[in-house]
Amino acid sequence: MHIRLATQTDLPVINEIYNQAVRKRFCTADLEEIQMSERESWFAAHTPERYPVFVAEDENEIIGWMCYSPYRQGRRALQTAVEVSYYLHNKHQGKGIGSQLMDFAITQAPKYNIKHLFAILLEPNTASIKLLEKYGFEQWACLPNIANIDGQWCSHVYYGREV
């Protein structure tokens, strides 16, 4: 497996992997699948020099992806705090790919002037919480019972760490 910068041609697979998380529930707060037009706008906002998107590829198949996203864009005092997001194809979960992506995210962060990484997730997503804790992330915040997924309320939690 190797990790590389994503390109426009990767967007259909990136979007499908994300939409798998939407369908699975509790892996994202989105309730409806993301359309390609939305994904294209999202990708355009993720410039490779500041907020890149990376794909994990194995034998020419994209099996996961991760990105850095701005936190409170435009607020200059917060410009070195960045959200990290990561998603794996359903058939490639539990194989250590998330760990490889997280290790990559942490080691690459200084190249993008990132001092703090954080992830925002739903509390029932225990697999992601375990991954983040494995890499030294701690819970920084909890918005209790703020998300309603199909009638089930859950908390939105922030996990972070200094790079």
N, C-alpha and C positions, 0 to 999 in steps of 0.2 A: 504494500500500500504506500502511496505517496500523496502529499498534500500540495496543491498548487492554487494559484489565483484562479478564481472563477471567471468565465467569459460569458458573453451574451448567449452563446449557443448552449451553455449549461443550464439556462433558466428553466426549461421545461422539467428537467429532472429535479432541480432545486425545489421548484414549486410542488412537484408531486411528492417529494419527501416531506415537505412542510404540510401538505394537505393530508398525508397519512397521519401526522400528529393531530391535526384538526379532527379527523374522523375517530381517532383513538380516544379522544377526550382527555382533559386534565394535563395535557402536554403543552397547551397553549390556551390563551383566553379567547382566541378566535372561535366562533361557533359555526361559521360557514367557510367553505373552502375559498381560498384566494384565487382570483382570476389572473390570467397571464398579464393583462394590462396593469393590474396592481403590482404584480411582481416586477414588471419592467420598470415602473416608476420607482419602486423600492431599490432596485439594482442601480438605477441612475444616481440615486442619492448616496450610494455606497462607493465613493471614489476610491480607487486602488491605492492612492497615496496617503489617505487618511483613515478611511473606514472600509477596508477591503473585505471581500467575501472570498472564502477559500473552499475548495472542494477536496474531499478525500476520495481518491480513485484507486481502484484495484482492478487490474487486468482490463483497463479502458472502461470500467463501469464506475459511475459516481455512486458511492455508498453512504455518503454523508457530507455535511457542510457546516461551516461555522463562519461567523462574521463579528466584526466590531461595529457598534452603533453609537451615535452620540447620545449623551445624557444632557437634557436641557440645552439643546443646540442654541448657540448664540450667547449663552451665558459663559463668558470667557473664564471666569474663576473656576468653572467646572470642566474645562476642556480636556483635562488629563484623566478624567473619570469616564470610563467607557463600558457600555453594556456588551457582554459577550453572549452570543446565542449559538446553539449547536443543535443539529438534528441528524438522526441516522435513519437510513432506510430500514423499514421494519424487519426485513430478512437478515440484516447485518447487526442487529442489536445483541448485546451480550458477548461481543467478540473482542472487546478492548479498543474499539475504534473511537469511542467517546473519550477514553483516556488519552489516546494519541492526539486527538483534536484539542483537548484541554491543555496538554503539555505544549503543543504547538502554539496555542493562543497565549499562554503565559510567556514562553520564550521569545515570541515575536513581538510582544507588546512594546518593549522599549524602542523598537524601530519606528513605532508610530507615536512616540511621545506619550505613551499610556503609563500612568502611575498607579491607577486603581482600576481593577476589573470587577464588575459585578454582574450577576445574573438575576433576572426576575422570573419567578416561576410560581406555579400553583402548588400549594402545600401537599396535595396527594401525589405529586410527582416525586416519589421517594427515590427512584433510580437516579434522577438528576441531582437530588440533594446529596445522596451518597457520593456521587462523582465529585461534586463541588467540595464536599468536606474532605475527600481524599487529597485534593489539591490545595488544602489550606484555606478554603473559603469558610467564612463564618456568617451566621445569620445577622444581618445588619438592621433589618426592619421587617415588620409584619403588619399587613393591612388585614385585620381579622374579618373573616366571612364577607369579603367584598365581591367575590366572583360567584356568579350563579351559572353553573353548568348543568343544563337539563334539569333544573329544579333542585339541584344539590349545591348548597352554599359551601364555599371553601375560602381559605385565606390566600392572599397574594404575598409571597415572601421575597425578600431581597437578600441575596448572599453575595459577599464581597471579600476582596483581599487586596492588599498592596502588592505591587509587582516588584 
